[in-house]
Amino acid sequence: MTRFLQSIIIPYLLLFCVLFISCKGTKDKISSKAITEKRDSLQLIQSRSLEQEKLSNEYRLDRGKNGSKVVAFTFDDGPTNLSNEILDVLNKNNVKATFFWLGINLAANKEIIIKAKKSGHQIANHSWDHTNGYELDENLVWEQQVLKTIAELKTVAGIQSNYYRPPFGAITQKQIDFLGNKGITTVLWSITTMDWDITQNDGDSMLNTFTAKLHPGAIVLMHDKDFGKSDEKLVALENMILYAKSQGYTFVTIEKMK
């Protein structure tokens, strides 16, 4: 090869190598992001969620299936001080909801538990300490997160709960089946208000998401944990309730969702 050709070809080869490595790195990042999104499972009834629901022998619930105009508000991560304020909004509007609470939070918040029970709300299991159990053995999820919280709910709240919402919505089919054989129904959701996301949890955004996505049998994901803008969330929650009522919806707990 002449020196002239070398001076032309070699730079192009080097450029090709740089571009190839860069593209490969981008692909790896995209793949990694896709895996993370799958594990976070923030679905609005995505097709893969429906497929998993079909495989779960009634042990997974994403939404009501009989077409009734009902909606279930659910709140994760409590009990906390914010739970009190949410209960006030719900009780003011005669709405029953379901609270998926962490076992680790129960003993220090007995008054909130009593208030929720007296008001007729459902209390259910959201793991012991919000561990993402997606990659854990199903026995560990059961023993360290679900069963431990079941015991605490009985001791502290006098409640037997057979409903479990996995933190981040992260759960495998094998785990769902394992828990189902223990009599536990895994509960996901069909609408997320994104109230945990500080980039889109202002009151107007949450309300707009709810009104745009509301459907018969909706299970709505919210949190009774303060991620900022909690005052706006309380206002938005009341407006969601008023909107749903105006559209002919009634409100149910998860155990009454059909």
C-alpha angles and dihedrals in degrees: 000000000000121000088244093057091045090055089055104038102041096059090050091050091051091049091050091052093050092049092047093052091046093051092047090052091050091050091051090051092049092049091049091050091049091054091050092050091049092053093046087052096193091171135171088204095300116196093252089055091054090049091052090048090054090053094049101077094230091309093111124060124192100156143342113284108199097076096245117151095246131129131196119208112206129188125200137199103029169116093129137135088274089060088069093056093046090051089053092054092046094046092047089057096039093242124149117210141175123247118203102200135188118245091223091060099049106083094053094050107050094137092058090048091052091049092051093048094047090050092055099248123146119245118203144168125283097167128271102277107358095265114170099239098184095113097033124106109261091241090058092048089051099044102035101034115017106030093040090055092045088057092048092049089054094046100042103027104023089234132138107205124187095176123092131185113194116224111261088007084273112153138128128228089245090055092048091052092046092051091043090058086055090055095258122137115209111221123203126161145246099213127039117191090201089229089151093060112087091201094063110016099102113127097254093051093050093048093047091051091051096048092046095049103035112128138159110289094017119172107202122207117216135145135232089208122099111249092161129280091056092152088057090048092055091051091045091050092055091047090050089054093049091048093049091049090050088055093052099259126146126203128243140173120244092258089060096045111114 
